[in-house]
Amino acid sequence: MNPELSCMDATGKAAEFGQLKDGYMFDTSTGMSRMLLSSPTCPVLEVLGKKLSFEIAVGLNGRVWVNAPAASTVILVSNAIMRSESLSGIKQRAMVENLLERLS
């Protein structure tokens, strides 16, 4: 049976969300998922969001879904998130900026 991903609000209703189609889903630690959802914005997502167009859904269970118009963007965003888990905020920024330089 194929799994189905959907995005719901805190009350368990789809609201404006719904089924997550296409994209790529991967697992991270629950600590990483909390960092991605934290405020102020996670440094990785902040730097990536300034340069790339992508969608992301993060679950507190550690599951992350990423979608973008180009497959290369999905791969870059996913790899940046997975590689950043053990880095400090400053090192996360430097790593993402390095990845973006290689892309250009």
PDB file as gemmi writes it, atoms N, CA and C in Angstrom:
CRYST1    1.000    1.000    1.000  90.00  90.00  90.00 P 1                      
ATOM      1  N   MET A   1       0.838  -1.167   0.000  1.00  0.00           N  
ATOM      2  CA  MET A   1       0.000   0.000   0.000  1.00  0.00           C  
ATOM      3  C   MET A   1       0.892   1.242   0.000  1.00  0.00           C  
ATOM      4  N   ASN A   2       0.606   2.197  -0.847  1.00  0.00           N  
ATOM      5  CA  ASN A   2       1.388   3.425  -0.932  1.00  0.00           C  
ATOM      6  C   ASN A   2       0.958   4.392   0.152  1.00  0.00           C  
ATOM      7  N   PRO A   3       1.933   5.009   0.836  1.00  0.00           N  
ATOM      8  CA  PRO A   3       1.567   5.991   1.857  1.00  0.00           C  
ATOM      9  C   PRO A   3       1.023   7.264   1.216  1.00  0.00           C  
ATOM     10  N   GLU A   4       0.186   7.947   1.943  1.00  0.00           N  
ATOM     11  CA  GLU A   4      -0.369   9.220   1.488  1.00  0.00           C  
ATOM     12  C   GLU A   4      -0.026  10.281   2.508  1.00  0.00           C  
ATOM     13  N   LEU A   5       0.559  11.362   2.053  1.00  0.00           N  
ATOM     14  CA  LEU A   5       0.914  12.468   2.936  1.00  0.00           C  
ATOM     15  C   LEU A   5      -0.113  13.570   2.799  1.00  0.00           C  
ATOM     16  N   SER A   6      -0.499  14.132   3.921  1.00  0.00           N  
ATOM     17  CA  SER A   6      -1.393  15.280   3.875  1.00  0.00           C  
ATOM     18  C   SER A   6      -0.980  16.261   4.959  1.00  0.00           C  
ATOM     19  N   CYS A   7      -1.333  17.488   4.740  1.00  0.00           N  
ATOM     20  CA  CYS A   7      -0.962  18.559   5.648  1.00  0.00           C  
ATOM     21  C   CYS A   7      -2.236  19.061   6.325  1.00  0.00           C  
ATOM     22  N   MET A   8      -2.246  19.023   7.659  1.00  0.00           N  
ATOM     23  CA  MET A   8      -3.425  19.442   8.415  1.00  0.00           C  
ATOM     24  C   MET A   8      -3.039  20.441   9.488  1.00  0.00           C  
ATOM     25  N   ASP A   9      -4.025  21.194   9.947  1.00  0.00           N  
ATOM     26  CA  ASP A   9      -3.767  22.139  11.028  1.00  0.00           C  
ATOM     27  C   ASP A   9      -3.825  21.418  12.372  1.00  0.00           C  
ATOM     28  N   ALA A  10      -3.680  22.148  13.454  1.00  0.00           N  
ATOM     29  CA  ALA A  10      -3.614  21.563  14.798  1.00  0.00           C  
ATOM     30  C   ALA A  10      -4.895  20.847  15.211  1.00  0.00           C  
ATOM     31  N   THR A  11      -6.019  21.186  14.595  1.00  0.00           N  
ATOM     32  CA  THR A  11      -7.281  20.542  14.945  1.00  0.00           C  
ATOM     33  C   THR A  11      -7.540  19.279  14.134  1.00  0.00           C  
ATOM     34  N   GLY A  12      -6.626  18.952  13.204  1.00  0.00           N  
ATOM     35  CA  GLY A  12      -6.785  17.756  12.394  1.00  0.00           C  
ATOM     36  C   GLY A  12      -7.595  17.968  11.133  1.00  0.00           C  
ATOM     37  N   LYS A  13      -7.826  19.219  10.767  1.00  0.00           N  
ATOM     38  CA  LYS A  13      -8.586  19.529   9.563  1.00  0.00           C  
ATOM     39  C   LYS A  13      -7.639  20.029   8.474  1.00  0.00           C  
ATOM     40  N   ALA A  14      -8.023  19.799   7.243  1.00  0.00           N  
ATOM     41  CA  ALA A  14      -7.173  20.182   6.120  1.00  0.00           C  
ATOM     42  C   ALA A  14      -7.088  21.692   5.943  1.00  0.00           C  
ATOM     43  N   ALA A  15      -8.088  22.436   6.399  1.00  0.00           N  
ATOM     44  CA  ALA A  15      -8.126  23.903   6.260  1.00  0.00           C  
ATOM     45  C   ALA A  15      -7.751  24.280   4.820  1.00  0.00           C  
ATOM     46  N   GLU A  16      -6.706  25.064   4.643  1.00  0.00           N  
ATOM     47  CA  GLU A  16      -6.255  25.441   3.299  1.00  0.00           C  
ATOM     48  C   GLU A  16      -5.172  24.504   2.801  1.00  0.00           C  
ATOM     49  N   PHE A  17      -4.841  23.517   3.589  1.00  0.00           N  
ATOM     50  CA  PHE A  17      -3.765  22.595   3.234  1.00  0.00           C  
ATOM     51  C   PHE A  17      -4.336  21.451   2.417  1.00  0.00           C  
ATOM     52  N   GLY A  18      -3.850  20.252   2.596  1.00  0.00           N  
ATOM     53  CA  GLY A  18      -4.382  19.094   1.885  1.00  0.00           C  
ATOM     54  C   GLY A  18      -3.279  18.109   1.563  1.00  0.00           C  
ATOM     55  N   GLN A  19      -3.531  17.280   0.573  1.00  0.00           N  
ATOM     56  CA  GLN A  19      -2.597  16.237   0.196  1.00  0.00           C  
ATOM     57  C   GLN A  19      -1.321  16.845  -0.387  1.00  0.00           C  
ATOM     58  N   LEU A  20      -0.181  16.290   0.026  1.00  0.00           N  
ATOM     59  CA  LEU A  20       1.111  16.743  -0.491  1.00  0.00           C  
ATOM     60  C   LEU A  20       1.458  15.878  -1.693  1.00  0.00           C  
ATOM     61  N   LYS A  21       1.518  16.494  -2.856  1.00  0.00           N  
ATOM     62  CA  LYS A  21       1.775  15.747  -4.082  1.00  0.00           C  
ATOM     63  C   LYS A  21       3.168  16.070  -4.589  1.00  0.00           C  
ATOM     64  N   ASP A  22       3.726  15.104  -5.308  1.00  0.00           N  
ATOM     65  CA  ASP A  22       5.066  15.223  -5.881  1.00  0.00           C  
ATOM     66  C   ASP A  22       6.074  15.456  -4.754  1.00  0.00           C  
ATOM     67  N   GLY A  23       7.159  16.113  -5.031  1.00  0.00           N  
ATOM     68  CA  GLY A  23       8.149  16.431  -4.013  1.00  0.00           C  
ATOM     69  C   GLY A  23       8.896  15.221  -3.485  1.00  0.00           C  
ATOM     70  N   TYR A  24       9.616  15.438  -2.412  1.00  0.00           N  
ATOM     71  CA  TYR A  24      10.478  14.426  -1.808  1.00  0.00           C  
ATOM     72  C   TYR A  24      10.294  14.471  -0.300  1.00  0.00           C  
ATOM     73  N   MET A  25      10.130  13.304   0.318  1.00  0.00           N  
ATOM     74  CA  MET A  25       9.961  13.217   1.761  1.00  0.00           C  
ATOM     75  C   MET A  25      11.141  12.462   2.347  1.00  0.00           C  
ATOM     76  N   PHE A  26      11.669  12.992   3.461  1.00  0.00           N  
ATOM     77  CA  PHE A  26      12.771  12.323   4.146  1.00  0.00           C  
ATOM     78  C   PHE A  26      12.609  12.491   5.647  1.00  0.00           C  
ATOM     79  N   ASP A  27      13.366  11.707   6.397  1.00  0.00           N  
ATOM     80  CA  ASP A  27      13.301  11.743   7.860  1.00  0.00           C  
ATOM     81  C   ASP A  27      14.484  12.496   8.443  1.00  0.00           C  
ATOM     82  N   THR A  28      14.229  13.272   9.467  1.00  0.00           N  
ATOM     83  CA  THR A  28      15.273  13.910  10.263  1.00  0.00           C  
ATOM     84  C   THR A  28      14.964  13.589  11.722  1.00  0.00           C  
ATOM     85  N   SER A  29      15.805  14.056  12.601  1.00  0.00           N  
ATOM     86  CA  SER A  29      15.520  13.873  14.024  1.00  0.00           C  
ATOM     87  C   SER A  29      14.396  14.820  14.436  1.00  0.00           C  
ATOM     88  N   THR A  30      13.769  14.518  15.543  1.00  0.00           N  
ATOM     89  CA  THR A  30      12.717  15.417  16.032  1.00  0.00           C  
ATOM     90  C   THR A  30      13.309  16.770  16.443  1.00  0.00           C  
ATOM     91  N   GLY A  31      14.568  16.758  16.894  1.00  0.00           N  
ATOM     92  CA  GLY A  31      15.233  18.017  17.234  1.00  0.00           C  
ATOM     93  C   GLY A  31      15.416  18.903  16.015  1.00  0.00           C  
ATOM     94  N   MET A  32      15.770  18.283  14.899  1.00  0.00           N  
ATOM     95  CA  MET A  32      15.944  19.039  13.656  1.00  0.00           C  
ATOM     96  C   MET A  32      14.601  19.584  13.180  1.00  0.00           C  
ATOM     97  N   SER A  33      13.553  18.783  13.285  1.00  0.00           N  
ATOM     98  CA  SER A  33      12.246  19.274  12.843  1.00  0.00           C  
ATOM     99  C   SER A  33      11.796  20.454  13.702  1.00  0.00           C  
ATOM    100  N   ARG A  34      12.078  20.407  14.987  1.00  0.00           N  
ATOM    101  CA  ARG A  34      11.734  21.543  15.862  1.00  0.00           C  
ATOM    102  C   ARG A  34      12.539  22.785  15.478  1.00  0.00           C  
ATOM    103  N   MET A  35      13.815  22.587  15.106  1.00  0.00           N  
ATOM    104  CA  MET A  35      14.638  23.718  14.685  1.00  0.00           C  
ATOM    105  C   MET A  35      14.073  24.332  13.398  1.00  0.00           C  
ATOM    106  N   LEU A  36      13.626  23.483  12.459  1.00  0.00           N  
ATOM    107  CA  LEU A  36      13.059  23.984  11.208  1.00  0.00           C  
ATOM    108  C   LEU A  36      11.778  24.779  11.447  1.00  0.00           C  
ATOM    109  N   LEU A  37      11.038  24.394  12.479  1.00  0.00           N  
ATOM    110  CA  LEU A  37       9.780  25.067  12.799  1.00  0.00           C  
ATOM    111  C   LEU A  37       9.942  26.242  13.755  1.00  0.00           C  
ATOM    112  N   SER A  38      11.144  26.448  14.253  1.00  0.00           N  
ATOM    113  CA  SER A  38      11.370  27.432  15.311  1.00  0.00           C  
ATOM    114  C   SER A  38      11.245  28.875  14.836  1.00  0.00           C  
ATOM    115  N   SER A  39      11.115  29.733  15.810  1.00  0.00           N  
ATOM    116  CA  SER A  39      11.124  31.167  15.570  1.00  0.00           C  
ATOM    117  C   SER A  39      12.185  31.750  16.489  1.00  0.00           C  
ATOM    118  N   PRO A  40      13.133  32.532  16.054  1.00  0.00           N  
ATOM    119  CA  PRO A  40      13.291  33.061  14.703  1.00  0.00           C  
ATOM    120  C   PRO A  40      13.573  31.939  13.699  1.00  0.00           C  
ATOM    121  N   THR A  41      13.443  32.296  12.434  1.00  0.00           N  
ATOM    122  CA  THR A  41      13.557  31.334  11.349  1.00  0.00           C  
ATOM    123  C   THR A  41      14.885  30.596  11.380  1.00  0.00           C  
ATOM    124  N   CYS A  42      14.810  29.315  11.068  1.00  0.00           N  
ATOM    125  CA  CYS A  42      15.995  28.462  10.965  1.00  0.00           C  
ATOM    126  C   CYS A  42      16.954  29.075   9.930  1.00  0.00           C  
ATOM    127  N   PRO A  43      18.257  29.205  10.254  1.00  0.00           N  
ATOM    128  CA  PRO A  43      19.208  29.826   9.319  1.00  0.00           C  
ATOM    129  C   PRO A  43      19.235  29.148   7.947  1.00  0.00           C  
ATOM    130  N   VAL A  44      19.107  27.829   7.909  1.00  0.00           N  
ATOM    131  CA  VAL A  44      19.132  27.115   6.629  1.00  0.00           C  
ATOM    132  C   VAL A  44      17.970  27.562   5.753  1.00  0.00           C  
ATOM    133  N   LEU A  45      16.776  27.560   6.310  1.00  0.00           N  
ATOM    134  CA  LEU A  45      15.608  27.948   5.528  1.00  0.00           C  
ATOM    135  C   LEU A  45      15.628  29.427   5.172  1.00  0.00           C  
ATOM    136  N   GLU A  46      16.156  30.245   6.057  1.00  0.00           N  
ATOM    137  CA  GLU A  46      16.229  31.682   5.796  1.00  0.00           C  
ATOM    138  C   GLU A  46      17.108  31.976   4.582  1.00  0.00           C  
ATOM    139  N   VAL A  47      18.306  31.383   4.541  1.00  0.00           N  
ATOM    140  CA  VAL A  47      19.233  31.633   3.428  1.00  0.00           C  
ATOM    141  C   VAL A  47      18.700  31.009   2.139  1.00  0.00           C  
ATOM    142  N   LEU A  48      18.197  29.779   2.218  1.00  0.00           N  
ATOM    143  CA  LEU A  48      17.662  29.125   1.028  1.00  0.00           C  
ATOM    144  C   LEU A  48      16.469  29.892   0.476  1.00  0.00           C  
ATOM    145  N   GLY A  49      15.597  30.366   1.351  1.00  0.00           N  
ATOM    146  CA  GLY A  49      14.399  31.081   0.929  1.00  0.00           C  
ATOM    147  C   GLY A  49      14.669  32.398   0.226  1.00  0.00           C  
ATOM    148  N   LYS A  50      15.816  33.000   0.501  1.00  0.00           N  
ATOM    149  CA  LYS A  50      16.164  34.260  -0.160  1.00  0.00           C  
ATOM    150  C   LYS A  50      16.600  34.037  -1.606  1.00  0.00           C  
ATOM    151  N   LYS A  51      17.080  32.822  -1.921  1.00  0.00           N  
ATOM    152  CA  LYS A  51      17.635  32.562  -3.255  1.00  0.00           C  
ATOM    153  C   LYS A  51      16.811  31.589  -4.098  1.00  0.00           C  
ATOM    154  N   LEU A  52      16.046  30.719  -3.450  1.00  0.00           N  
ATOM    155  CA  LEU A  52      15.344  29.659  -4.177  1.00  0.00           C  
ATOM    156  C   LEU A  52      13.854  29.677  -3.892  1.00  0.00           C  
ATOM    157  N   SER A  53      13.093  29.161  -4.828  1.00  0.00           N  
ATOM    158  CA  SER A  53      11.648  29.020  -4.655  1.00  0.00           C  
ATOM    159  C   SER A  53      11.342  27.551  -4.386  1.00  0.00           C  
ATOM    160  N   PHE A  54      10.765  27.265  -3.201  1.00  0.00           N  
ATOM    161  CA  PHE A  54      10.430  25.892  -2.849  1.00  0.00           C  
ATOM    162  C   PHE A  54       9.333  25.885  -1.798  1.00  0.00           C  
ATOM    163  N   GLU A  55       8.689  24.720  -1.642  1.00  0.00           N  
ATOM    164  CA  GLU A  55       7.685  24.512  -0.610  1.00  0.00           C  
ATOM    165  C   GLU A  55       8.239  23.495   0.375  1.00  0.00           C  
ATOM    166  N   ILE A  56       7.880  23.645   1.640  1.00  0.00           N  
ATOM    167  CA  ILE A  56       8.334  22.705   2.651  1.00  0.00           C  
ATOM    168  C   ILE A  56       7.220  22.479   3.667  1.00  0.00           C  
ATOM    169  N   ALA A  57       7.103  21.233   4.100  1.00  0.00           N  
ATOM    170  CA  ALA A  57       6.187  20.885   5.189  1.00  0.00           C  
ATOM    171  C   ALA A  57       7.005  20.066   6.178  1.00  0.00           C  
ATOM    172  N   VAL A  58       6.947  20.452   7.445  1.00  0.00           N  
ATOM    173  CA  VAL A  58       7.747  19.797   8.484  1.00  0.00           C  
ATOM    174  C   VAL A  58       6.812  19.262   9.556  1.00  0.00           C  
ATOM    175  N   GLY A  59       6.996  17.999   9.898  1.00  0.00           N  
ATOM    176  CA  GLY A  59       6.212  17.394  10.958  1.00  0.00           C  
ATOM    177  C   GLY A  59       7.038  17.255  12.219  1.00  0.00           C  
ATOM    178  N   LEU A  60       6.406  17.337  13.365  1.00  0.00           N  
ATOM    179  CA  LEU A  60       7.119  17.182  14.634  1.00  0.00           C  
ATOM    180  C   LEU A  60       7.670  15.766  14.806  1.00  0.00           C  
ATOM    181  N   ASN A  61       7.222  14.841  13.968  1.00  0.00           N  
ATOM    182  CA  ASN A  61       7.726  13.472  14.019  1.00  0.00           C  
ATOM    183  C   ASN A  61       9.051  13.308  13.264  1.00  0.00           C  
ATOM    184  N   GLY A  62       9.569  14.391  12.698  1.00  0.00           N  
ATOM    185  CA  GLY A  62      10.847  14.347  11.989  1.00  0.00           C  
ATOM    186  C   GLY A  62      10.722  14.192  10.486  1.00  0.00           C  
ATOM    187  N   ARG A  63       9.513  14.077   9.982  1.00  0.00           N  
ATOM    188  CA  ARG A  63       9.329  13.944   8.540  1.00  0.00           C  
ATOM    189  C   ARG A  63       9.299  15.325   7.893  1.00  0.00           C  
ATOM    190  N   VAL A  64      10.031  15.431   6.786  1.00  0.00           N  
ATOM    191  CA  VAL A  64      10.124  16.702   6.049  1.00  0.00           C  
ATOM    192  C   VAL A  64       9.781  16.417   4.592  1.00  0.00           C  
ATOM    193  N   TRP A  65       8.922  17.251   4.022  1.00  0.00           N  
ATOM    194  CA  TRP A  65       8.538  17.158   2.614  1.00  0.00           C  
ATOM    195  C   TRP A  65       8.986  18.433   1.926  1.00  0.00           C  
ATOM    196  N   VAL A  66       9.654  18.279   0.775  1.00  0.00           N  
ATOM    197  CA  VAL A  66      10.145  19.428   0.004  1.00  0.00           C  
ATOM    198  C   VAL A  66       9.679  19.278  -1.433  1.00  0.00           C  
ATOM    199  N   ASN A  67       9.233  20.383  -2.030  1.00  0.00           N  
ATOM    200  CA  ASN A  67       8.851  20.393  -3.436  1.00  0.00           C  
ATOM    201  C   ASN A  67       9.313  21.707  -4.051  1.00  0.00           C  
ATOM    202  N   ALA A  68       9.683  21.656  -5.316  1.00  0.00           N  
ATOM    203  CA  ALA A  68      10.139  22.848  -6.043  1.00  0.00           C  
ATOM    204  C   ALA A  68       9.924  22.608  -7.535  1.00  0.00           C  
ATOM    205  N   PRO A  69       9.942  23.681  -8.331  1.00  0.00           N  
ATOM    206  CA  PRO A  69       9.767  23.518  -9.778  1.00  0.00           C  
ATOM    207  C   PRO A  69      10.864  22.662 -10.423  1.00  0.00           C  
ATOM    208  N   ALA A  70      12.084  22.741  -9.895  1.00  0.00           N  
ATOM    209  CA  ALA A  70      13.204  21.990 -10.471  1.00  0.00           C  
ATOM    210  C   ALA A  70      13.681  20.905  -9.494  1.00  0.00           C  
ATOM    211  N   ALA A  71      13.965  19.735 -10.034  1.00  0.00           N  
ATOM    212  CA  ALA A  71      14.453  18.628  -9.203  1.00  0.00           C  
ATOM    213  C   ALA A  71      15.767  18.993  -8.509  1.00  0.00           C  
ATOM    214  N   SER A  72      16.612  19.772  -9.168  1.00  0.00           N  
ATOM    215  CA  SER A  72      17.894  20.161  -8.571  1.00  0.00           C  
ATOM    216  C   SER A  72      17.680  21.003  -7.309  1.00  0.00           C  
ATOM    217  N   THR A  73      16.628  21.807  -7.296  1.00  0.00           N  
ATOM    218  CA  THR A  73      16.314  22.618  -6.110  1.00  0.00           C  
ATOM    219  C   THR A  73      15.844  21.733  -4.967  1.00  0.00           C  
ATOM    220  N   VAL A  74      15.021  20.732  -5.268  1.00  0.00           N  
ATOM    221  CA  VAL A  74      14.559  19.788  -4.242  1.00  0.00           C  
ATOM    222  C   VAL A  74      15.752  19.073  -3.621  1.00  0.00           C  
ATOM    223  N   ILE A  75      16.680  18.637  -4.444  1.00  0.00           N  
ATOM    224  CA  ILE A  75      17.871  17.930  -3.957  1.00  0.00           C  
ATOM    225  C   ILE A  75      18.728  18.848  -3.110  1.00  0.00           C  
ATOM    226  N   LEU A  76      18.952  20.076  -3.569  1.00  0.00           N  
ATOM    227  CA  LEU A  76      19.785  21.013  -2.819  1.00  0.00           C  
ATOM    228  C   LEU A  76      19.170  21.337  -1.456  1.00  0.00           C  
ATOM    229  N   VAL A  77      17.879  21.629  -1.419  1.00  0.00           N  
ATOM    230  CA  VAL A  77      17.216  21.972  -0.164  1.00  0.00           C  
ATOM    231  C   VAL A  77      17.260  20.777   0.794  1.00  0.00           C  
ATOM    232  N   SER A  78      16.951  19.598   0.294  1.00  0.00           N  
ATOM    233  CA  SER A  78      16.964  18.395   1.129  1.00  0.00           C  
ATOM    234  C   SER A  78      18.342  18.119   1.696  1.00  0.00           C  
ATOM    235  N   ASN A  79      19.350  18.191   0.849  1.00  0.00           N  
ATOM    236  CA  ASN A  79      20.723  17.952   1.314  1.00  0.00           C  
ATOM    237  C   ASN A  79      21.180  19.001   2.320  1.00  0.00           C  
ATOM    238  N   ALA A  80      20.818  20.252   2.087  1.00  0.00           N  
ATOM    239  CA  ALA A  80      21.201  21.316   3.016  1.00  0.00           C  
ATOM    240  C   ALA A  80      20.595  21.074   4.391  1.00  0.00           C  
ATOM    241  N   ILE A  81      19.335  20.667   4.425  1.00  0.00           N  
ATOM    242  CA  ILE A  81      18.676  20.398   5.708  1.00  0.00           C  
ATOM    243  C   ILE A  81      19.341  19.217   6.405  1.00  0.00           C  
ATOM    244  N   MET A  82      19.568  18.133   5.678  1.00  0.00           N  
ATOM    245  CA  MET A  82      20.156  16.933   6.288  1.00  0.00           C  
ATOM    246  C   MET A  82      21.586  17.178   6.782  1.00  0.00           C  
ATOM    247  N   ARG A  83      22.350  17.971   6.034  1.00  0.00           N  
ATOM    248  CA  ARG A  83      23.741  18.233   6.415  1.00  0.00           C  
ATOM    249  C   ARG A  83      23.878  19.241   7.551  1.00  0.00           C  
ATOM    250  N   SER A  84      22.836  20.005   7.824  1.00  0.00           N  
ATOM    251  CA  SER A  84      22.937  21.093   8.799  1.00  0.00           C  
ATOM    252  C   SER A  84      22.643  20.690  10.233  1.00  0.00           C  
ATOM    253  N   GLU A  85      22.195  19.481  10.445  1.00  0.00           N  
ATOM    254  CA  GLU A  85      21.706  19.092  11.767  1.00  0.00           C  
ATOM    255  C   GLU A  85      22.716  19.286  12.891  1.00  0.00           C  
ATOM    256  N   SER A  86      23.964  18.970  12.656  1.00  0.00           N  
ATOM    257  CA  SER A  86      24.960  19.059  13.731  1.00  0.00           C  
ATOM    258  C   SER A  86      25.748  20.371  13.714  1.00  0.00           C  
ATOM    259  N   LEU A  87      25.344  21.317  12.866  1.00  0.00           N  
ATOM    260  CA  LEU A  87      26.083  22.581  12.738  1.00  0.00           C  
ATOM    261  C   LEU A  87      25.434  23.699  13.548  1.00  0.00           C  
ATOM    262  N   SER A  88      26.262  24.652  13.954  1.00  0.00           N  
ATOM    263  CA  SER A  88      25.739  25.851  14.614  1.00  0.00           C  
ATOM    264  C   SER A  88      25.075  26.743  13.567  1.00  0.00           C  
ATOM    265  N   GLY A  89      24.344  27.755  14.011  1.00  0.00           N  
ATOM    266  CA  GLY A  89      23.663  28.667  13.100  1.00  0.00           C  
ATOM    267  C   GLY A  89      24.601  29.341  12.113  1.00  0.00           C  
ATOM    268  N   ILE A  90      25.760  29.770  12.577  1.00  0.00           N  
ATOM    269  CA  ILE A  90      26.735  30.445  11.708  1.00  0.00           C  
ATOM    270  C   ILE A  90      27.276  29.472  10.669  1.00  0.00           C  
ATOM    271  N   LYS A  91      27.584  28.246  11.103  1.00  0.00           N  
ATOM    272  CA  LYS A  91      28.103  27.244  10.172  1.00  0.00           C  
ATOM    273  C   LYS A  91      27.023  26.796   9.187  1.00  0.00           C  
ATOM    274  N   GLN A  92      25.769  26.797   9.620  1.00  0.00           N  
ATOM    275  CA  GLN A  92      24.671  26.462   8.712  1.00  0.00           C  
ATOM    276  C   GLN A  92      24.589  27.484   7.583  1.00  0.00           C  
ATOM    277  N   ARG A  93      24.657  28.757   7.944  1.00  0.00           N  
ATOM    278  CA  ARG A  93      24.621  29.815   6.928  1.00  0.00           C  
ATOM    279  C   ARG A  93      25.771  29.660   5.927  1.00  0.00           C  
ATOM    280  N   ALA A  94      26.982  29.438   6.442  1.00  0.00           N  
ATOM    281  CA  ALA A  94      28.155  29.304   5.580  1.00  0.00           C  
ATOM    282  C   ALA A  94      28.013  28.104   4.651  1.00  0.00           C  
ATOM    283  N   MET A  95      27.520  26.981   5.167  1.00  0.00           N  
ATOM    284  CA  MET A  95      27.352  25.778   4.362  1.00  0.00           C  
ATOM    285  C   MET A  95      26.343  26.007   3.244  1.00  0.00           C  
ATOM    286  N   VAL A  96      25.212  26.638   3.561  1.00  0.00           N  
ATOM    287  CA  VAL A  96      24.183  26.897   2.547  1.00  0.00           C  
ATOM    288  C   VAL A  96      24.690  27.877   1.504  1.00  0.00           C  
ATOM    289  N   GLU A  97      25.372  28.928   1.933  1.00  0.00           N  
ATOM    290  CA  GLU A  97      25.918  29.890   0.967  1.00  0.00           C  
ATOM    291  C   GLU A  97      26.923  29.210   0.037  1.00  0.00           C  
ATOM    292  N   ASN A  98      27.723  28.289   0.576  1.00  0.00           N  
ATOM    293  CA  ASN A  98      28.677  27.533  -0.237  1.00  0.00           C  
ATOM    294  C   ASN A  98      27.942  26.672  -1.254  1.00  0.00           C  
ATOM    295  N   LEU A  99      26.882  25.999  -0.841  1.00  0.00           N  
ATOM    296  CA  LEU A  99      26.091  25.182  -1.761  1.00  0.00           C  
ATOM    297  C   LEU A  99      25.474  26.043  -2.871  1.00  0.00           C  
ATOM    298  N   LEU A 100      24.971  27.204  -2.501  1.00  0.00           N  
ATOM    299  CA  LEU A 100      24.356  28.096  -3.495  1.00  0.00           C  
ATOM    300  C   LEU A 100      25.384  28.630  -4.483  1.00  0.00           C  
ATOM    301  N   GLU A 101      26.605  28.880  -4.024  1.00  0.00           N  
ATOM    302  CA  GLU A 101      27.672  29.342  -4.928  1.00  0.00           C  
ATOM    303  C   GLU A 101      27.977  28.275  -5.968  1.00  0.00           C  
ATOM    304  N   ARG A 102      28.016  27.018  -5.537  1.00  0.00           N  
ATOM    305  CA  ARG A 102      28.298  25.925  -6.461  1.00  0.00           C  
ATOM    306  C   ARG A 102      27.200  25.780  -7.509  1.00  0.00           C  
ATOM    307  N   LEU A 103      25.975  26.131  -7.126  1.00  0.00           N  
ATOM    308  CA  LEU A 103      24.844  26.024  -8.025  1.00  0.00           C  
ATOM    309  C   LEU A 103      24.919  27.062  -9.152  1.00  0.00           C  
ATOM    310  N   SER A 104      25.458  28.259  -8.842  1.00  0.00           N  
ATOM    311  CA  SER A 104      25.483  29.322  -9.850  1.00  0.00           C  
ATOM    312  C   SER A 104      26.596  29.171 -10.829  1.00  0.00           C  
TER     313      SER A 104                                                      
END                                                                             
